[in-house]
Amino acid sequence: MKSMVVKALVLAGVLIVGTFVVIKQMHIDLSDPVNMITFLGAVAIAVLTFGVAAKYMQQMKTDTVTGELAEENWDGIGEYKNELPPGWAYSFLGVMVWAVWYFLWGYPLNAYSQIGEYNKEVKAYNAKFEQIHKNASPEVLKEMGESIFLVQCAPCHGETGDGLSGKAQDFTKRFSKEQVLAVIKNGQHQLMYPMGPMPAGMAQGKDAEAVAEWIANGMQGKAPAAWGTCAGCHGQDGKGNGGTAPDLAGYDLTLVQHVLKHGKTGIIGHMPAFPGRFTPVQEKALAAYIATLKQ
């Protein structure tokens, strides 16, 4: 072995030993897979860097250029048609094999993950949060719901829940007549209620107009005759028969949960789904706050 290569490998060894001493002084646990992989990577880099650099520096001193020149040249500078050096080819193949191992077994899928640790901590915190607030008072729920609404919902629905002039659902007015008519005409099954899909065309003409206007006006006074068909699923009071169909009288918890889970598309646009974004207590708090906006 050439003297320059030997010197380079000795230098790499000194660097590796120095790195190991620093690791011990910093009390880094090499039994941890991530720390061990990092250390071995540093060793490999040191050996390859100094070894390869020394090898080719030695070759530049002793080797002579031979081979067939390519026809092309640039300002008189030609290029030889030499084969790819075996060392480069084997190094490339080795890197590919290492990359597959690293991805499948070494780190991302089989060891420590910052994202995994974060998700684990969030899950533990959410469980603690649920335990602390499982019996929260209406006042606490309302305050909590307001905080959630202002951060998560207000950018689309407005700070007061007014829907920003028709850009999103107006929580202060419940449904508009046009929205109710659209559902009567087209049907509805986006929210996946146990009662099943609402077929299109459950009321026609003046009957549909009367039902839509009555619902939009807060279901005050005597219900129109056509309401009897709707009441079969929504109940005579319009509250959804215990959560089996949408509540048409107010923004109850079940409706809020279904919209958050499945999203909703209507005549004013599309609200994306947010499954898993909130804990059950947060959903309850959000529903409690939205119910106050109607008042």
C-alpha positions in Angstrom: 0.0 0.0 0.0 1.3 3.4 -0.9 2.6 5.6 1.9 0.2 8.4 1.2 -2.8 6.1 1.6 -1.4 4.7 4.8 -1.0 8.3 6.2 -4.5 9.1 5.2 -6.0 6.1 6.9 -3.9 6.9 10.0 -5.3 10.4 10.0 -8.8 9.0 9.6 -8.2 6.7 12.5 -7.1 9.6 14.7 -10.2 11.5 13.7 -12.4 8.6 14.6 -10.7 8.0 18.0 -11.1 11.7 18.7 -14.8 11.6 17.8 -15.2 8.6 20.1 -13.5 10.4 23.0 -15.8 13.4 22.6 -18.9 11.1 22.5 -17.9 9.6 25.8 -17.2 12.9 27.4 -20.7 14.1 26.3 -22.2 10.9 27.7 -23.9 10.1 24.4 -25.5 6.6 24.6 -24.3 4.5 21.6 -26.8 1.8 22.5 -29.4 4.1 21.0 -29.8 3.1 17.3 -29.9 6.7 16.0 -26.6 7.6 17.9 -24.9 4.4 16.7 -26.0 4.9 13.1 -24.7 8.5 13.2 -21.3 7.4 14.7 -20.9 4.7 12.1 -21.8 7.1 9.3 -19.1 9.5 10.6 -16.5 6.6 10.6 -17.5 5.7 7.0 -17.2 9.3 5.9 -13.8 9.7 7.5 -12.3 6.5 6.1 -13.7 7.0 2.6 -12.8 10.7 2.4 -9.2 10.4 3.4 -8.7 7.0 1.7 -10.1 8.0 -1.7 -8.5 11.4 -1.6 -5.1 9.8 -0.9 -5.5 7.1 -3.5 -6.2 9.5 -6.3 -3.6 12.0 -5.2 -1.1 9.2 -5.4 -2.3 8.2 -8.8 -2.0 11.8 -10.1 1.7 11.6 -9.2 2.5 8.3 -10.8 -0.1 7.4 -13.5 0.2 8.2 -17.1 -2.7 9.0 -19.3 -3.5 6.3 -21.9 -6.5 5.4 -24.0 -8.5 6.5 -27.0 -9.5 10.1 -27.3 -13.0 11.1 -28.2 -13.6 13.0 -31.4 -15.1 16.0 -29.6 -12.8 18.5 -28.0 -13.2 21.9 -26.4 -10.6 24.5 -27.3 -8.2 21.7 -28.0 -8.9 19.9 -24.7 -10.0 16.3 -25.4 -11.5 13.6 -23.4 -10.5 9.9 -23.2 -13.0 7.1 -23.7 -12.1 5.4 -20.4 -14.4 3.1 -18.6 -15.9 4.1 -15.3 -13.5 3.3 -12.5 -14.6 0.2 -10.6 -14.3 2.0 -7.4 -16.9 4.6 -8.4 -19.3 1.9 -9.7 -19.0 -0.2 -6.5 -19.4 2.9 -4.3 -22.5 4.0 -6.2 -24.0 0.4 -5.8 -23.1 0.4 -2.1 -24.8 3.7 -1.5 -28.0 2.4 -3.2 -27.9 -0.8 -1.1 -27.3 1.3 2.1 -30.2 3.7 1.2 -32.7 0.8 0.9 -31.5 -0.6 4.2 -31.6 2.8 5.9 -35.1 3.5 4.7 -36.7 0.1 5.4 -34.8 -1.1 8.5 -32.2 1.4 9.7 -34.1 4.6 10.7 -37.3 5.9 9.2 -39.4 2.8 9.6 -37.7 1.1 12.4 -36.4 3.6 14.9 -36.8 6.9 16.6 -38.9 9.5 14.9 -39.4 13.1 16.0 -42.9 13.1 14.3 -43.7 9.9 16.1 -42.6 11.3 19.4 -44.6 14.5 18.8 -47.7 12.5 17.9 -47.3 10.3 21.0 -47.0 13.4 23.2 -50.0 15.0 21.6 -52.0 11.8 22.2 -51.0 11.7 25.8 -51.8 15.4 26.3 -55.2 15.0 24.6 -56.0 12.1 26.9 -55.1 14.2 30.0 -57.1 17.2 28.6 -60.1 15.0 28.1 -59.9 13.7 31.7 -59.5 17.2 33.2 -62.5 18.7 31.2 -64.8 15.7 30.9 -67.3 17.4 33.3 -66.6 21.0 32.2 -69.4 23.5 33.1 -71.3 25.3 30.3 -69.4 28.5 31.0 -66.0 26.7 30.6 -67.2 25.0 27.4 -68.4 28.2 26.0 -65.0 30.0 26.7 -63.1 27.0 25.3 -65.3 26.9 22.2 -64.8 30.6 21.6 -61.0 30.2 21.6 -61.3 27.2 19.2 -63.7 29.1 16.9 -61.5 32.2 16.7 -58.4 30.2 15.8 -59.9 27.5 13.6 -63.2 28.7 12.2 -63.1 32.5 12.2 -60.8 32.8 9.1 -63.7 31.5 7.0 -66.9 32.2 9.1 -65.8 35.5 10.5 -65.1 36.5 14.1 -68.8 36.9 14.9 -69.8 33.8 12.9 -71.7 35.9 10.3 -70.1 34.0 7.3 -68.3 37.1 5.9 -71.1 38.3 3.7 -72.1 34.9 2.2 -68.6 33.5 1.8 -69.3 30.8 4.4 -72.2 29.5 6.6 -73.7 32.3 8.7 -74.1 30.8 12.2 -76.2 33.8 13.4 -79.1 33.0 11.0 -79.1 29.2 10.7 -80.2 28.3 7.1 -81.3 30.6 4.4 -84.3 29.8 2.3 -82.1 29.3 -0.8 -80.0 26.7 1.1 -83.1 24.8 2.3 -84.5 24.8 -1.3 -81.2 23.5 -2.7 -81.2 20.5 -0.3 -84.9 19.8 -1.0 -84.2 19.8 -4.7 -80.9 17.9 -4.7 -81.1 15.7 -1.7 -78.3 15.3 0.9 -76.1 12.5 2.2 -72.7 14.1 2.8 -73.0 14.0 6.5 -73.7 10.3 6.8 -76.4 10.3 9.4 -77.9 6.9 10.5 -81.3 7.7 9.0 -79.6 7.5 5.6 -79.6 9.8 2.5 -82.3 12.4 2.0 -83.8 11.8 -1.5 -84.1 14.7 -3.9 -87.5 16.2 -4.6 -89.1 15.4 -1.2 -91.3 18.5 -1.8 -92.2 20.4 -5.0 -93.3 23.9 -6.0 -95.2 25.9 -3.4 -94.8 23.1 -0.8 -91.0 23.3 -1.1 -91.2 27.1 -0.9 -93.4 27.0 2.2 -91.1 24.5 4.0 -87.9 26.4 3.1 -89.3 29.7 4.3 -90.6 28.2 7.6 -87.3 26.6 8.4 -85.3 29.8 7.4 -87.5 31.9 9.7 -86.6 29.7 12.7 -89.5 27.3 12.5 -91.8 29.8 14.2 -95.6 29.5 14.1 -97.6 26.8 12.5 -95.7 24.3 10.3 -96.8 24.0 6.7 -98.7 20.9 5.7 -95.7 19.6 3.6 -93.6 19.6 6.8 -95.2 16.3 7.7 -93.0 14.5 5.1 -89.9 16.1 6.6 -90.9 15.3 10.2 -90.7 11.6 9.4 -86.9 11.9 9.7 -86.2 15.2 11.3 -89.0 14.9 14.0 -91.9 17.2 14.5 -89.7 19.7 16.3 -87.0 19.5 13.6 -84.3 18.4 16.0 -83.3 15.3 14.2 -84.9 12.5 16.2 -82.1 12.1 18.7 -79.2 12.5 16.2 -80.5 10.1 13.5 -81.0 13.0 11.1 -79.7 16.6 10.9 -81.0 19.0 13.5 -82.8 21.8 11.6 -83.6 23.8 14.7 -80.1 24.5 15.9 -76.4 23.7 15.6 -76.3 20.7 18.0 -73.2 18.7 18.8 -74.1 15.9 16.5 -74.3 18.2 13.5 -71.0 19.9 14.3 -69.3 16.5 14.7 -70.7 15.2 11.3 -69.6 18.4 9.5 -66.1 18.3 11.0 -65.7 14.6 10.1 -67.2 14.6 6.6 -67.0 18.2 5.4 -69.9 19.7 3.5 -70.6 21.2 0.0 -73.5 23.5 -0.5 -74.6 26.4 -2.7 -72.1 28.8 -1.0 -69.1 26.5 -1.4 -67.1 23.6 0.1 -66.0 23.1 3.7 -63.2 20.5 3.9 -63.4 17.7 6.5 -61.3 17.9 9.6 -61.3 14.4 11.0 -59.3 14.0 14.2 -58.5 17.7 14.4 -60.4 18.1 17.7 -60.9 16.0 20.8 -64.5 15.1 21.8 -64.4 17.8 24.5 -63.3 20.4 22.0 -66.0 19.4 19.6 -68.5 19.7 22.5 -67.1 23.1 23.4 -67.2 24.3 19.8 -70.9 23.2 19.4 -71.7 25.0 22.7 -70.2 28.3 21.5 -71.7 28.1 18.0 -75.1 27.6 19.6 -74.7 31.0 21.3 -74.1 32.8 18.0 -77.6 32.0 16.8 -79.0 33.7 19.9 
